[in-house]
């Protein structure tokens, strides 16, 4: 549905060039919600603008909905996609209904009035349809801009920071609506700084800083970077086995890291495991057999933020070596 091969964008002239996007290779499947994550200035918006045929690529190729960008059919691509830019730019003196009606007609919708009503109702704006867009809160403006991106029922939707600057309630409303789009089988390319939002909504994420650092599902990236870890909390008065002894008792399981406790909290033993459901009972059995008193057994959960920060740091380090 979306594909890129060596997609590159350089701004400026020969004397002062700025590489915004460096040889991007990427595939996004039909019906997938793909999160594009990266710091400010990483080139995310430039990538979206190239894929949406709003700016030309310096080199490389890309396809959206089976059509190659920059090959004479860019107007057709723009007609088939929806895009929400970070600064949506509404006609603030016009009513919400009039704003949408303009775009429904520009996109050639068969029933412009029906499509406008459909999306104003879906986004909870129907009762305010006659009010000028300039009187709306930021959250309401964002919802109106999302309606504008969807009024022609595009199969591919680009959302650039859809919850940026919104309060928690407005952010939740926008995320809930994105989830409904996901259920409709649309392909969604989501640029966001909100990592909780990305974890909730995205099938896969790509971590990007001028170049693509890593792509996979959040769970797969967690496993690749951190493995899976089981934490065994011992009682304060429990005997503690030497890590070497634990390694002998538990062949095939990485020896435990020992985190010292105090009078209120006993020692923690952290094991790296491959299959927690199979290996955790073996760990507990070995510890209890040696007289350990166990208070709790939990799994370490690394957030998408942990994954993101680790990848960005590693990417920056590798860039410094190049």
N, C-alpha and C positions, 0 to 999 in steps of 0.2 A: 504493500500500500504506500509506504514511503521508503525510498532507498537512496543512498548517497555513496559515491565512489570517488575518493580523493577530493571531495568538495572543499575548496579553499577560497578565502576572501582576504585580499590585501588592500588596505586603504593608503592613499597618499601616492607620491611620486617616487622616482628612483632614489632621490637624495634623502627622503624621510618616509620610508615605508613603515606601515604598521600591520602586522599579521594578526588578523582578528580570528580567523578560523583556519586551522592547519590540517589539511588532507583528511577530512572527516569521511570515515567509512561506517555506514550504519544501515540497518534494516529494521523497520517497524511494521509489524504484521497487521493485517486487517482486523479490526475490532479490538485492538490492543490499546490500553492506556499507558503511554510511555512518558516517564518523567525525565526531564533534561535538567540536571542539577549542576550548579557551578556558582562561583562567587561573582560579584559585580565586575563587569568588564571582561568576563570569560569568553564572550562571543556567542552567548545563547540567543540573544535577540537578533544578532546578525544572521545566525543560522536559520532562524524562523523566517526572517525576511527573504533570505535566498530561496528557501523551500516554497515560500508563498509567492515567489516571483516579483517581490517588491524591490529587490536590488539584485543586480547580476553577480554571478560568481566570477572570480578571477581565473579559476581553473577547476577541473573535475566535472563530474556529472551527477545528476540527481533526477529522480522520478517521483511524482506524486500522483496517486491514483492511476498508475500505469502510463502517465504522460511525462515525457522528458522536459525538464525546465530548460528554457533558453533555446528551444528548437522550433520556434515559430508557433507554439500553441499555448503560450503563457496566459492569454486571455481566457482560454478554456479551463486552465488550472484554477485561475482566480474565481471563475464562475462556480467551480465545484467544491471549493473549500470554504471554511469559515475561519475567521481569525479575530482574536481579541488581543489588541495591543495593550502594552502596559499603561499607556495614556489613551483611553478610548476615543475622546474627541467627539462628543455629541453636539447636535444642533440645540443649544440650550434654550433658545427662545421658542422652539417648537415643542408641541406636546409629545409625550412618550409615544402615543399612537401615530402621530405624524412622522416622527423619527423613523419608526419601523416601517411605515407604509412606503416611505421613499425607497428604502433598500429592498423591500419585497418587490416593488415594481422594477427597480433596476436589475434585480436578479431574475426577473421574468417569471415570478411565481404565478401559477394558474389561478389561485384564489388569494390575492394579496390581503384582503380584509380578514379572511379566515385564518391565514397564517399569523397575522399580527395579533389577533385575538387569542389564538392558541398559545403563543409564547408569553404574552402579557399575563395570561391567566396562570400558566405554568410557573412563572417567576413571581407571582403574587403582586403584580403591578396593574391589574385590570381596573381596580377602583381608582387608580391615579392616572388613568390613560389620557385624560384631558388636561393634565397639569403640565406646565413647561418643564422640560428636563432639567433646566437650571435650578429649579426649586427642590430637586431630589437630593437626598443624602448621598454620600460617596458610595455606600453599599447599594442603594437603589440605582445609581448611575451604572455601577458595575453590572448589576443584573440586567439593566436595559441594554448595555453593550453586549452582554452574552446573548440576549435575545436577538440582537441585530446579527450576530455571527451565525445564528442557527435558523433564521427565519426561512431560508431557502432549502433547508434540510440537507446540508452537506454531509458527505460520507467521511470527510477528514476535517478535523477541527484543531486549530492551533490556539492554545491559551497561554499567553505570556503574563505570568504573575497575576492570576485571576483574583487572588485574595490580598494583594499588596495594599497595606494601609487600611484594611478593613478591621472593624471591631470583631471580637470573637463570635458574636451572634451572626453578623453578616457573613463572616468567613465560613461558618458552619452551613449557612443556607446555600452559599455558592458551592461548597464541597458536596452537599447533599444532591444538588442539581447535577453536578458532574457525574456523580454515581448513577443517576438516572440515565444519563447519556451513555454511560458504560453499558448499562443493561440493554440499550437499543442497538448495540453492535457497531457504534461509530468508532473510528480510529481517532484517538485524542493524543496530541503531542503537547505535553504540559511542561512549561518552564516555571519553576518555583524555587523560592528560598525556604519555603516552609517544609521541613523534612518530615514532620508528623503527617502533614497533608499528603506528601508523596508516598509515604509508607501506607497510608490508608487507601489511596486511590490507584496506585500504579502497579501494573503487572510486572514491568521491568523499569529500571532506571539506568540512565547513563550519566556518569560523573565526568564533567567536561571543563577543561580550562585551556582554551585555544585548540586543544586536541582532545580526543576522547581517551580518557584514562581507563575506564572500566565500564562494562555493560552486563547486567544480569538482574535477576529478581533480587529484592532486598534480602531475602533469606539466603539465597545462594552466595551473595557477596559477603554476608556475615560469616558463613561457614568457611569461605575461602580465606578470609582475613584472620579470623579469630578461632576457627574450629568450634567445637562445642565443649563447654566446661560445666562440670558438676561441682557444686560447693557442698561440703559436708560440715555442718556446724556441730562441734563437740561441746559437751557440758563443761563448765569451768573446772570441775574436779576430775575430768576424764583423763586417763593416761593417753599419751600421744606416741604413736609409733614413728620410728625413724623412717624418712622417705625411702632409704635403701631397702628397708625391711618391707615396706609397702610395695615396692617394685617387685620383690621376690614373691609376695603373696598374690599379686595381680599382674601376671605376665600379659603383655599385649596392651596394657593400659599405661599411659604416660605417667611417670612418678608424680606424686602430689607436690604442689607448691604449698608450703606451710605459712599461714598468716597468724602471727602471734596474737593471743587473746589477753585478757586482764581478769580481775576478780569478778567482774559482772558477765563478761563474755569469754567463752572458751575459744580454743584454737579453731581456726578454719582450715580445712584441707580442700585444695582445689585440684581436681583431676581433669585432664583433657580426654574426652571420650569421642568415639565415632558413632556409637549407637546407644544413647542413654537408656532406652528401655531395656536393653539386654545387659548393659554393663553396670548400671547403677545398682541393681540387686547384688551383683558380685562384690562391688565395693562395700556395700553395707554389710554383707555376710562376712567378709574378711575382717572388717573393723570390729564388729560385734564379737567375732570369734576370738579376737585378741583383747577383749575387755573394754573396748571403747564405749563411751556413753554418748549416743547420738541424739541431738536435739532437733535437727532439721536437715533435709536434703533438698537442695534447689538447683536450678540450672541458671547459669549466668546468661542474662539477656543483653546483648549489645544492641544499642539503638541504631537506626539508620544514620543518626548524627555521628555516632562513633565511626561507622563505616565511611561516611563522607569525609570527615576530618582526616582520617587515616589515609585515604586515597589522595586527597588534595595535598597533604604533607609529602607523601611519597612522590606524587607527580612533580611537585615543586623541587624536591631534592634531585630527582632524575633530570629535570630541566637544567638545574645548576651544574650538573656533571657534563652535559652535552657541549 
